[in-house]
């Protein structure tokens, strides 16, 4: 779903898609926080949220994504510290 004009917040319900391996939402117009619920996507290997208008902090739940090989968060308005749980990633 990259390179569209998707707007609004990332639905927390995406965290219920337990078999999801790729979530590519780069280069859209998404706003709001990075949903902590995405940390439930234990099978996720690729998470691309670059070039949106996401705000807030990166949730500690990011460390739950132990199968993650690609994490793209650049070109957003995220702030704060990188969670120490990120060291749990492969």
N, C-alpha and C positions, 0 to 999 in steps of 0.2 A: 504494500500500500504506500510505498514511497513515491515521491514526486507527484503528489496530487495537491489538492487544496483543502485537505481535511482540516477542520477547525474544532475548537473546543478542547475539553480535557480528555486525557486518555481514560477510558472507562475502567474503573477498578475491577470490574467483572472479567476483564481479560485474564486476570490472575486465576480464573477457574478453568482455563484451557490447558489442562495438565499435560496433554500430549504435544503441545506446541513446541517446535524446535527453532523456528525462525520468526522473529517479530521485527519487521522492517517498516518503520514509520518515518524515515528521514525525509527532510525537505518538504514539510507540510507547514501548517499554521497552528499547530497544537499548542495549547496554553495550559497553565496551571501546574500543579506539582507532579513530580515523578511518583506514581502510585506505589506505595509499599507492597501492595498485593501482587505486583509483578514478581516479587521474591518467591511466590508460590510456584512459579513455572520451572520446576526442577529439571525438566528435560531441555530447557532452552539452551541453544548453542550460540545463537546470534541475536543480539539486541541492538537495533539501530534506531536511535532517537535524535540524531544530529539535525542541526539546522531547523529547529522549531523555536518556540518561545516558552519553553518550560522554565518554571521558577521554583524557588525553594531549594531544599537540600537533597542530596542523594541518600535514600533511606538505607539503614543498616541491613535491611533484608536483602540487599544486593548480594550479600555474602552467601545466601542460600542457593545461588545459581551456580552450583559447582560444576556443571557441564558447559558453562559459558566459555567460549573461545574468542568471541568478538563482542566488544562493548563500545558503542559509538555514542558519545554524549556531547560532542563539540558543538559550538555555535548555538548555545542556549543561554539562559540567564540563571543557571544554577549557581548556588553560593554555598558557603560553609566549607567545612572540612570533608575530605574524602573519608568515608567510614573505614575503620580499621578492619571490618569484616571483609573488605575487598581482598584481603590476603587469602581468603578461603577459596578463591577462584582458581581454576586450573591454569 
